[in-house]
């Protein structure tokens, strides 16, 4: 247990670190982009995996986003690690808006009158007593939203990943060439 903390973090500190990382949101975002650029796979596979994760983030199955994204990425031959990174779109800051959006779209698709209006104060008891009143519109609304999110995420990601891979290959080739041109150093006696 070489890299563990001497004093483990409390649950509250771990939750706080998930919502607001110690290193800051910007650094956390840049780190995940860096990880995505270093994945060794084709740009299409990585972009498709990322798009799967983004699309699944719009579904109401909040505890299963990683698993669902991985299964769909595996089925279409996309990168599973990129799909896990794509699910980070659905985070504590964005999930309330995403859930509200999918509910409203589903409510509109179902005709608005077949689903009763939600009460002003939604409690956990209400959710447990009436799961389909909220879950059904969200499931219906998540289908077109997820498809649109997949397309919107895939094409720009593919272009950016292709560019990043080309630049990375050039940097690696330049380093190899510069190592070959160095003068031989004299060995110490």
Biotite code that builds the C-alpha atoms (Angstrom):
import biotite.structure as struc

atoms = struc.array([
    struc.Atom([0.000, 0.000, 0.000], chain_id="A", res_id=1, res_name="UNK", atom_name="CA", element="C"),
    struc.Atom([2.597, 2.393, -1.179], chain_id="A", res_id=2, res_name="UNK", atom_name="CA", element="C"),
    struc.Atom([0.484, 5.275, -2.487], chain_id="A", res_id=3, res_name="UNK", atom_name="CA", element="C"),
    struc.Atom([-2.293, 5.391, 0.092], chain_id="A", res_id=4, res_name="UNK", atom_name="CA", element="C"),
    struc.Atom([-2.884, 8.255, 2.452], chain_id="A", res_id=5, res_name="UNK", atom_name="CA", element="C"),
    struc.Atom([-1.774, 7.840, 6.022], chain_id="A", res_id=6, res_name="UNK", atom_name="CA", element="C"),
    struc.Atom([-5.104, 9.187, 7.167], chain_id="A", res_id=7, res_name="UNK", atom_name="CA", element="C"),
    struc.Atom([-7.901, 8.264, 4.697], chain_id="A", res_id=8, res_name="UNK", atom_name="CA", element="C"),
    struc.Atom([-10.234, 11.028, 3.570], chain_id="A", res_id=9, res_name="UNK", atom_name="CA", element="C"),
    struc.Atom([-13.637, 11.163, 5.164], chain_id="A", res_id=10, res_name="UNK", atom_name="CA", element="C"),
    struc.Atom([-16.706, 10.531, 3.049], chain_id="A", res_id=11, res_name="UNK", atom_name="CA", element="C"),
    struc.Atom([-17.575, 14.240, 3.124], chain_id="A", res_id=12, res_name="UNK", atom_name="CA", element="C"),
    struc.Atom([-14.119, 15.168, 1.790], chain_id="A", res_id=13, res_name="UNK", atom_name="CA", element="C"),
    struc.Atom([-14.378, 12.566, -0.988], chain_id="A", res_id=14, res_name="UNK", atom_name="CA", element="C"),
    struc.Atom([-17.804, 13.908, -2.028], chain_id="A", res_id=15, res_name="UNK", atom_name="CA", element="C"),
    struc.Atom([-16.481, 17.467, -1.922], chain_id="A", res_id=16, res_name="UNK", atom_name="CA", element="C"),
    struc.Atom([-13.516, 16.400, -4.087], chain_id="A", res_id=17, res_name="UNK", atom_name="CA", element="C"),
    struc.Atom([-15.898, 14.911, -6.639], chain_id="A", res_id=18, res_name="UNK", atom_name="CA", element="C"),
    struc.Atom([-18.029, 18.046, -6.837], chain_id="A", res_id=19, res_name="UNK", atom_name="CA", element="C"),
    struc.Atom([-15.148, 20.523, -6.608], chain_id="A", res_id=20, res_name="UNK", atom_name="CA", element="C"),
    struc.Atom([-11.687, 18.949, -7.138], chain_id="A", res_id=21, res_name="UNK", atom_name="CA", element="C"),
    struc.Atom([-8.863, 20.239, -4.938], chain_id="A", res_id=22, res_name="UNK", atom_name="CA", element="C"),
    struc.Atom([-6.801, 21.092, -7.980], chain_id="A", res_id=23, res_name="UNK", atom_name="CA", element="C"),
    struc.Atom([-9.713, 23.029, -9.478], chain_id="A", res_id=24, res_name="UNK", atom_name="CA", element="C"),
    struc.Atom([-12.224, 22.282, -12.210], chain_id="A", res_id=25, res_name="UNK", atom_name="CA", element="C"),
    struc.Atom([-10.087, 23.746, -14.966], chain_id="A", res_id=26, res_name="UNK", atom_name="CA", element="C"),
    struc.Atom([-7.092, 21.561, -14.122], chain_id="A", res_id=27, res_name="UNK", atom_name="CA", element="C"),
    struc.Atom([-9.307, 18.498, -13.771], chain_id="A", res_id=28, res_name="UNK", atom_name="CA", element="C"),
    struc.Atom([-10.856, 19.200, -17.192], chain_id="A", res_id=29, res_name="UNK", atom_name="CA", element="C"),
    struc.Atom([-7.428, 19.706, -18.791], chain_id="A", res_id=30, res_name="UNK", atom_name="CA", element="C"),
    struc.Atom([-6.168, 16.465, -17.225], chain_id="A", res_id=31, res_name="UNK", atom_name="CA", element="C"),
    struc.Atom([-9.058, 14.487, -18.692], chain_id="A", res_id=32, res_name="UNK", atom_name="CA", element="C"),
    struc.Atom([-8.509, 16.055, -22.126], chain_id="A", res_id=33, res_name="UNK", atom_name="CA", element="C"),
    struc.Atom([-4.823, 15.119, -21.879], chain_id="A", res_id=34, res_name="UNK", atom_name="CA", element="C"),
    struc.Atom([-5.743, 11.519, -21.003], chain_id="A", res_id=35, res_name="UNK", atom_name="CA", element="C"),
    struc.Atom([-8.123, 11.402, -23.949], chain_id="A", res_id=36, res_name="UNK", atom_name="CA", element="C"),
    struc.Atom([-5.453, 12.627, -26.365], chain_id="A", res_id=37, res_name="UNK", atom_name="CA", element="C"),
    struc.Atom([-2.978, 9.960, -25.231], chain_id="A", res_id=38, res_name="UNK", atom_name="CA", element="C"),
    struc.Atom([-5.257, 6.963, -25.825], chain_id="A", res_id=39, res_name="UNK", atom_name="CA", element="C"),
    struc.Atom([-3.682, 4.698, -28.449], chain_id="A", res_id=40, res_name="UNK", atom_name="CA", element="C"),
    struc.Atom([-6.541, 3.958, -30.850], chain_id="A", res_id=41, res_name="UNK", atom_name="CA", element="C"),
    struc.Atom([-8.000, 5.333, -34.058], chain_id="A", res_id=42, res_name="UNK", atom_name="CA", element="C"),
    struc.Atom([-9.602, 8.766, -33.958], chain_id="A", res_id=43, res_name="UNK", atom_name="CA", element="C"),
    struc.Atom([-12.941, 7.267, -35.039], chain_id="A", res_id=44, res_name="UNK", atom_name="CA", element="C"),
    struc.Atom([-12.895, 4.730, -32.218], chain_id="A", res_id=45, res_name="UNK", atom_name="CA", element="C"),
    struc.Atom([-11.997, 7.290, -29.571], chain_id="A", res_id=46, res_name="UNK", atom_name="CA", element="C"),
    struc.Atom([-14.542, 9.830, -30.829], chain_id="A", res_id=47, res_name="UNK", atom_name="CA", element="C"),
    struc.Atom([-17.273, 7.173, -30.995], chain_id="A", res_id=48, res_name="UNK", atom_name="CA", element="C"),
    struc.Atom([-16.483, 6.072, -27.449], chain_id="A", res_id=49, res_name="UNK", atom_name="CA", element="C"),
    struc.Atom([-16.543, 9.650, -26.214], chain_id="A", res_id=50, res_name="UNK", atom_name="CA", element="C"),
    struc.Atom([-19.844, 10.235, -28.015], chain_id="A", res_id=51, res_name="UNK", atom_name="CA", element="C"),
    struc.Atom([-21.312, 7.091, -26.413], chain_id="A", res_id=52, res_name="UNK", atom_name="CA", element="C"),
    struc.Atom([-20.447, 8.407, -22.970], chain_id="A", res_id=53, res_name="UNK", atom_name="CA", element="C"),
    struc.Atom([-21.903, 11.829, -23.717], chain_id="A", res_id=54, res_name="UNK", atom_name="CA", element="C"),
    struc.Atom([-25.096, 10.299, -25.127], chain_id="A", res_id=55, res_name="UNK", atom_name="CA", element="C"),
    struc.Atom([-25.594, 7.938, -22.186], chain_id="A", res_id=56, res_name="UNK", atom_name="CA", element="C"),
    struc.Atom([-25.208, 10.869, -19.788], chain_id="A", res_id=57, res_name="UNK", atom_name="CA", element="C"),
    struc.Atom([-28.609, 12.088, -20.969], chain_id="A", res_id=58, res_name="UNK", atom_name="CA", element="C"),
    struc.Atom([-30.406, 8.922, -19.862], chain_id="A", res_id=59, res_name="UNK", atom_name="CA", element="C"),
    struc.Atom([-32.166, 8.790, -16.475], chain_id="A", res_id=60, res_name="UNK", atom_name="CA", element="C"),
    struc.Atom([-30.129, 5.743, -15.367], chain_id="A", res_id=61, res_name="UNK", atom_name="CA", element="C"),
    struc.Atom([-27.733, 7.829, -13.300], chain_id="A", res_id=62, res_name="UNK", atom_name="CA", element="C"),
    struc.Atom([-26.001, 5.051, -11.375], chain_id="A", res_id=63, res_name="UNK", atom_name="CA", element="C"),
    struc.Atom([-25.315, 3.028, -14.514], chain_id="A", res_id=64, res_name="UNK", atom_name="CA", element="C"),
    struc.Atom([-23.842, 5.551, -16.962], chain_id="A", res_id=65, res_name="UNK", atom_name="CA", element="C"),
    struc.Atom([-20.319, 4.051, -16.942], chain_id="A", res_id=66, res_name="UNK", atom_name="CA", element="C"),
    struc.Atom([-21.634, 0.532, -17.457], chain_id="A", res_id=67, res_name="UNK", atom_name="CA", element="C"),
    struc.Atom([-24.145, 1.449, -20.184], chain_id="A", res_id=68, res_name="UNK", atom_name="CA", element="C"),
    struc.Atom([-21.588, 3.568, -22.050], chain_id="A", res_id=69, res_name="UNK", atom_name="CA", element="C"),
    struc.Atom([-19.031, 0.751, -21.895], chain_id="A", res_id=70, res_name="UNK", atom_name="CA", element="C"),
    struc.Atom([-21.535, -1.810, -23.214], chain_id="A", res_id=71, res_name="UNK", atom_name="CA", element="C"),
    struc.Atom([-22.624, 0.398, -26.113], chain_id="A", res_id=72, res_name="UNK", atom_name="CA", element="C"),
    struc.Atom([-19.015, 1.320, -26.926], chain_id="A", res_id=73, res_name="UNK", atom_name="CA", element="C"),
    struc.Atom([-18.084, -2.374, -26.924], chain_id="A", res_id=74, res_name="UNK", atom_name="CA", element="C"),
    struc.Atom([-21.056, -3.234, -29.169], chain_id="A", res_id=75, res_name="UNK", atom_name="CA", element="C"),
    struc.Atom([-20.118, -0.667, -31.819], chain_id="A", res_id=76, res_name="UNK", atom_name="CA", element="C"),
    struc.Atom([-16.364, -1.243, -31.508], chain_id="A", res_id=77, res_name="UNK", atom_name="CA", element="C"),
    struc.Atom([-15.573, 2.104, -29.914], chain_id="A", res_id=78, res_name="UNK", atom_name="CA", element="C"),
    struc.Atom([-12.995, 2.851, -27.247], chain_id="A", res_id=79, res_name="UNK", atom_name="CA", element="C"),
    struc.Atom([-14.325, 1.930, -23.800], chain_id="A", res_id=80, res_name="UNK", atom_name="CA", element="C"),
    struc.Atom([-11.974, 4.241, -21.879], chain_id="A", res_id=81, res_name="UNK", atom_name="CA", element="C"),
    struc.Atom([-13.131, 7.192, -23.985], chain_id="A", res_id=82, res_name="UNK", atom_name="CA", element="C"),
    struc.Atom([-16.748, 6.240, -23.257], chain_id="A", res_id=83, res_name="UNK", atom_name="CA", element="C"),
    struc.Atom([-16.007, 6.431, -19.529], chain_id="A", res_id=84, res_name="UNK", atom_name="CA", element="C"),
    struc.Atom([-14.475, 9.885, -20.005], chain_id="A", res_id=85, res_name="UNK", atom_name="CA", element="C"),
    struc.Atom([-17.515, 10.932, -22.048], chain_id="A", res_id=86, res_name="UNK", atom_name="CA", element="C"),
    struc.Atom([-19.836, 10.172, -19.146], chain_id="A", res_id=87, res_name="UNK", atom_name="CA", element="C"),
    struc.Atom([-18.134, 12.953, -17.197], chain_id="A", res_id=88, res_name="UNK", atom_name="CA", element="C"),
    struc.Atom([-20.399, 15.328, -19.114], chain_id="A", res_id=89, res_name="UNK", atom_name="CA", element="C"),
    struc.Atom([-23.108, 14.200, -16.707], chain_id="A", res_id=90, res_name="UNK", atom_name="CA", element="C"),
    struc.Atom([-21.667, 15.603, -13.496], chain_id="A", res_id=91, res_name="UNK", atom_name="CA", element="C"),
    struc.Atom([-23.298, 17.164, -10.431], chain_id="A", res_id=92, res_name="UNK", atom_name="CA", element="C"),
    struc.Atom([-23.266, 20.572, -12.110], chain_id="A", res_id=93, res_name="UNK", atom_name="CA", element="C"),
    struc.Atom([-24.933, 19.507, -15.364], chain_id="A", res_id=94, res_name="UNK", atom_name="CA", element="C"),
    struc.Atom([-27.181, 16.581, -14.381], chain_id="A", res_id=95, res_name="UNK", atom_name="CA", element="C"),
    struc.Atom([-30.056, 18.702, -13.011], chain_id="A", res_id=96, res_name="UNK", atom_name="CA", element="C"),
    struc.Atom([-30.286, 20.596, -16.298], chain_id="A", res_id=97, res_name="UNK", atom_name="CA", element="C"),
    struc.Atom([-29.938, 17.416, -18.353], chain_id="A", res_id=98, res_name="UNK", atom_name="CA", element="C"),
    struc.Atom([-32.665, 15.656, -16.359], chain_id="A", res_id=99, res_name="UNK", atom_name="CA", element="C"),
    struc.Atom([-34.989, 18.638, -16.648], chain_id="A", res_id=100, res_name="UNK", atom_name="CA", element="C"),
    struc.Atom([-34.331, 18.851, -20.397], chain_id="A", res_id=101, res_name="UNK", atom_name="CA", element="C"),
    struc.Atom([-35.043, 15.161, -21.023], chain_id="A", res_id=102, res_name="UNK", atom_name="CA", element="C"),
    struc.Atom([-38.174, 15.344, -18.866], chain_id="A", res_id=103, res_name="UNK", atom_name="CA", element="C"),
    struc.Atom([-39.500, 18.347, -20.792], chain_id="A", res_id=104, res_name="UNK", atom_name="CA", element="C"),
    struc.Atom([-38.711, 16.788, -24.189], chain_id="A", res_id=105, res_name="UNK", atom_name="CA", element="C"),
    struc.Atom([-40.333, 13.509, -23.162], chain_id="A", res_id=106, res_name="UNK", atom_name="CA", element="C"),
    struc.Atom([-43.340, 15.330, -21.758], chain_id="A", res_id=107, res_name="UNK", atom_name="CA", element="C"),
    struc.Atom([-43.698, 17.201, -25.064], chain_id="A", res_id=108, res_name="UNK", atom_name="CA", element="C"),
    struc.Atom([-43.300, 13.982, -27.138], chain_id="A", res_id=109, res_name="UNK", atom_name="CA", element="C"),
    struc.Atom([-45.918, 12.181, -25.035], chain_id="A", res_id=110, res_name="UNK", atom_name="CA", element="C"),
    struc.Atom([-48.338, 14.991, -25.706], chain_id="A", res_id=111, res_name="UNK", atom_name="CA", element="C"),
    struc.Atom([-48.116, 16.794, -22.402], chain_id="A", res_id=112, res_name="UNK", atom_name="CA", element="C"),
    struc.Atom([-51.624, 15.766, -21.387], chain_id="A", res_id=113, res_name="UNK", atom_name="CA", element="C"),
    struc.Atom([-50.998, 12.035, -20.937], chain_id="A", res_id=114, res_name="UNK", atom_name="CA", element="C"),
    struc.Atom([-48.491, 12.826, -18.205], chain_id="A", res_id=115, res_name="UNK", atom_name="CA", element="C"),
    struc.Atom([-49.656, 14.702, -15.129], chain_id="A", res_id=116, res_name="UNK", atom_name="CA", element="C"),
    struc.Atom([-47.906, 17.912, -14.208], chain_id="A", res_id=117, res_name="UNK", atom_name="CA", element="C"),
    struc.Atom([-45.297, 17.580, -11.484], chain_id="A", res_id=118, res_name="UNK", atom_name="CA", element="C"),
    struc.Atom([-45.923, 19.056, -8.046], chain_id="A", res_id=119, res_name="UNK", atom_name="CA", element="C"),
    struc.Atom([-43.952, 22.108, -6.990], chain_id="A", res_id=120, res_name="UNK", atom_name="CA", element="C"),
    struc.Atom([-42.087, 20.259, -4.238], chain_id="A", res_id=121, res_name="UNK", atom_name="CA", element="C"),
    struc.Atom([-40.724, 16.915, -5.435], chain_id="A", res_id=122, res_name="UNK", atom_name="CA", element="C"),
    struc.Atom([-39.584, 14.775, -2.537], chain_id="A", res_id=123, res_name="UNK", atom_name="CA", element="C"),
    struc.Atom([-37.906, 11.391, -2.395], chain_id="A", res_id=124, res_name="UNK", atom_name="CA", element="C"),
    struc.Atom([-41.192, 9.913, -1.161], chain_id="A", res_id=125, res_name="UNK", atom_name="CA", element="C"),
    struc.Atom([-42.973, 11.296, -4.244], chain_id="A", res_id=126, res_name="UNK", atom_name="CA", element="C"),
    struc.Atom([-40.320, 9.807, -6.536], chain_id="A", res_id=127, res_name="UNK", atom_name="CA", element="C"),
    struc.Atom([-40.653, 6.409, -4.864], chain_id="A", res_id=128, res_name="UNK", atom_name="CA", element="C"),
    struc.Atom([-44.462, 6.487, -4.993], chain_id="A", res_id=129, res_name="UNK", atom_name="CA", element="C"),
    struc.Atom([-44.721, 7.693, -8.628], chain_id="A", res_id=130, res_name="UNK", atom_name="CA", element="C"),
    struc.Atom([-41.576, 6.490, -10.470], chain_id="A", res_id=131, res_name="UNK", atom_name="CA", element="C"),
    struc.Atom([-43.124, 6.215, -13.927], chain_id="A", res_id=132, res_name="UNK", atom_name="CA", element="C"),
    struc.Atom([-44.619, 9.700, -13.814], chain_id="A", res_id=133, res_name="UNK", atom_name="CA", element="C"),
    struc.Atom([-41.089, 11.070, -13.963], chain_id="A", res_id=134, res_name="UNK", atom_name="CA", element="C"),
    struc.Atom([-39.099, 8.151, -15.396], chain_id="A", res_id=135, res_name="UNK", atom_name="CA", element="C"),
    struc.Atom([-41.272, 7.535, -18.480], chain_id="A", res_id=136, res_name="UNK", atom_name="CA", element="C"),
    struc.Atom([-41.005, 11.085, -19.874], chain_id="A", res_id=137, res_name="UNK", atom_name="CA", element="C"),
    struc.Atom([-37.283, 11.119, -19.097], chain_id="A", res_id=138, res_name="UNK", atom_name="CA", element="C"),
    struc.Atom([-36.724, 7.803, -20.913], chain_id="A", res_id=139, res_name="UNK", atom_name="CA", element="C"),
    struc.Atom([-38.713, 8.970, -23.935], chain_id="A", res_id=140, res_name="UNK", atom_name="CA", element="C"),
    struc.Atom([-37.003, 12.378, -23.959], chain_id="A", res_id=141, res_name="UNK", atom_name="CA", element="C"),
    struc.Atom([-33.546, 10.880, -23.584], chain_id="A", res_id=142, res_name="UNK", atom_name="CA", element="C"),
    struc.Atom([-33.762, 8.953, -26.870], chain_id="A", res_id=143, res_name="UNK", atom_name="CA", element="C"),
    struc.Atom([-33.746, 11.910, -29.319], chain_id="A", res_id=144, res_name="UNK", atom_name="CA", element="C"),
    struc.Atom([-31.560, 13.948, -26.987], chain_id="A", res_id=145, res_name="UNK", atom_name="CA", element="C"),
    struc.Atom([-28.986, 11.147, -26.743], chain_id="A", res_id=146, res_name="UNK", atom_name="CA", element="C"),
    struc.Atom([-28.926, 10.664, -30.509], chain_id="A", res_id=147, res_name="UNK", atom_name="CA", element="C"),
    struc.Atom([-28.409, 14.390, -31.058], chain_id="A", res_id=148, res_name="UNK", atom_name="CA", element="C"),
    struc.Atom([-25.738, 14.506, -28.332], chain_id="A", res_id=149, res_name="UNK", atom_name="CA", element="C"),
    struc.Atom([-23.914, 11.566, -29.948], chain_id="A", res_id=150, res_name="UNK", atom_name="CA", element="C"),
    struc.Atom([-23.749, 13.354, -33.307], chain_id="A", res_id=151, res_name="UNK", atom_name="CA", element="C"),
    struc.Atom([-22.780, 16.698, -31.746], chain_id="A", res_id=152, res_name="UNK", atom_name="CA", element="C"),
    struc.Atom([-20.011, 15.044, -29.703], chain_id="A", res_id=153, res_name="UNK", atom_name="CA", element="C"),
    struc.Atom([-18.668, 12.672, -32.367], chain_id="A", res_id=154, res_name="UNK", atom_name="CA", element="C"),
    struc.Atom([-17.776, 14.914, -35.295], chain_id="A", res_id=155, res_name="UNK", atom_name="CA", element="C"),
    struc.Atom([-15.900, 17.700, -33.471], chain_id="A", res_id=156, res_name="UNK", atom_name="CA", element="C"),
    struc.Atom([-14.176, 15.134, -31.239], chain_id="A", res_id=157, res_name="UNK", atom_name="CA", element="C"),
    struc.Atom([-12.986, 13.152, -34.255], chain_id="A", res_id=158, res_name="UNK", atom_name="CA", element="C"),
    struc.Atom([-11.472, 16.228, -35.880], chain_id="A", res_id=159, res_name="UNK", atom_name="CA", element="C"),
    struc.Atom([-9.776, 17.357, -32.653], chain_id="A", res_id=160, res_name="UNK", atom_name="CA", element="C"),
    struc.Atom([-8.462, 13.883, -31.845], chain_id="A", res_id=161, res_name="UNK", atom_name="CA", element="C"),
    struc.Atom([-7.085, 13.425, -35.379], chain_id="A", res_id=162, res_name="UNK", atom_name="CA", element="C"),
    struc.Atom([-5.242, 16.740, -35.085], chain_id="A", res_id=163, res_name="UNK", atom_name="CA", element="C"),
    struc.Atom([-3.917, 15.893, -31.634], chain_id="A", res_id=164, res_name="UNK", atom_name="CA", element="C"),
    struc.Atom([-2.693, 12.482, -32.812], chain_id="A", res_id=165, res_name="UNK", atom_name="CA", element="C"),
    struc.Atom([-0.932, 13.985, -35.816], chain_id="A", res_id=166, res_name="UNK", atom_name="CA", element="C"),
    struc.Atom([0.780, 16.606, -33.631], chain_id="A", res_id=167, res_name="UNK", atom_name="CA", element="C"),
    struc.Atom([1.781, 13.950, -31.093], chain_id="A", res_id=168, res_name="UNK", atom_name="CA", element="C"),
    struc.Atom([3.280, 11.722, -33.813], chain_id="A", res_id=169, res_name="UNK", atom_name="CA", element="C"),
    struc.Atom([5.244, 14.707, -35.157], chain_id="A", res_id=170, res_name="UNK", atom_name="CA", element="C"),
    struc.Atom([6.586, 15.566, -31.703], chain_id="A", res_id=171, res_name="UNK", atom_name="CA", element="C"),
    struc.Atom([7.656, 11.976, -31.121], chain_id="A", res_id=172, res_name="UNK", atom_name="CA", element="C"),
    struc.Atom([9.322, 11.789, -34.558], chain_id="A", res_id=173, res_name="UNK", atom_name="CA", element="C"),
    struc.Atom([11.094, 15.122, -33.943], chain_id="A", res_id=174, res_name="UNK", atom_name="CA", element="C"),
    struc.Atom([12.399, 13.884, -30.591], chain_id="A", res_id=175, res_name="UNK", atom_name="CA", element="C"),
    struc.Atom([13.677, 10.687, -32.180], chain_id="A", res_id=176, res_name="UNK", atom_name="CA", element="C"),
    struc.Atom([15.405, 12.630, -34.944], chain_id="A", res_id=177, res_name="UNK", atom_name="CA", element="C"),
    struc.Atom([16.964, 15.067, -32.486], chain_id="A", res_id=178, res_name="UNK", atom_name="CA", element="C"),
    struc.Atom([18.306, 12.193, -30.374], chain_id="A", res_id=179, res_name="UNK", atom_name="CA", element="C"),
    struc.Atom([19.934, 10.654, -33.432], chain_id="A", res_id=180, res_name="UNK", atom_name="CA", element="C"),
    struc.Atom([21.745, 13.912, -34.335], chain_id="A", res_id=181, res_name="UNK", atom_name="CA", element="C"),
    struc.Atom([23.367, 14.464, -30.957], chain_id="A", res_id=182, res_name="UNK", atom_name="CA", element="C"),
    struc.Atom([27.141, 14.233, -30.903], chain_id="A", res_id=183, res_name="UNK", atom_name="CA", element="C"),
    struc.Atom([28.489, 11.239, -29.073], chain_id="A", res_id=184, res_name="UNK", atom_name="CA", element="C"),
    struc.Atom([29.579, 12.099, -25.559], chain_id="A", res_id=185, res_name="UNK", atom_name="CA", element="C"),
    struc.Atom([33.008, 11.086, -24.363], chain_id="A", res_id=186, res_name="UNK", atom_name="CA", element="C"),
    struc.Atom([32.916, 8.263, -21.863], chain_id="A", res_id=187, res_name="UNK", atom_name="CA", element="C"),
    struc.Atom([34.491, 8.880, -18.494], chain_id="A", res_id=188, res_name="UNK", atom_name="CA", element="C"),
    struc.Atom([37.542, 6.659, -17.729], chain_id="A", res_id=189, res_name="UNK", atom_name="CA", element="C"),
])
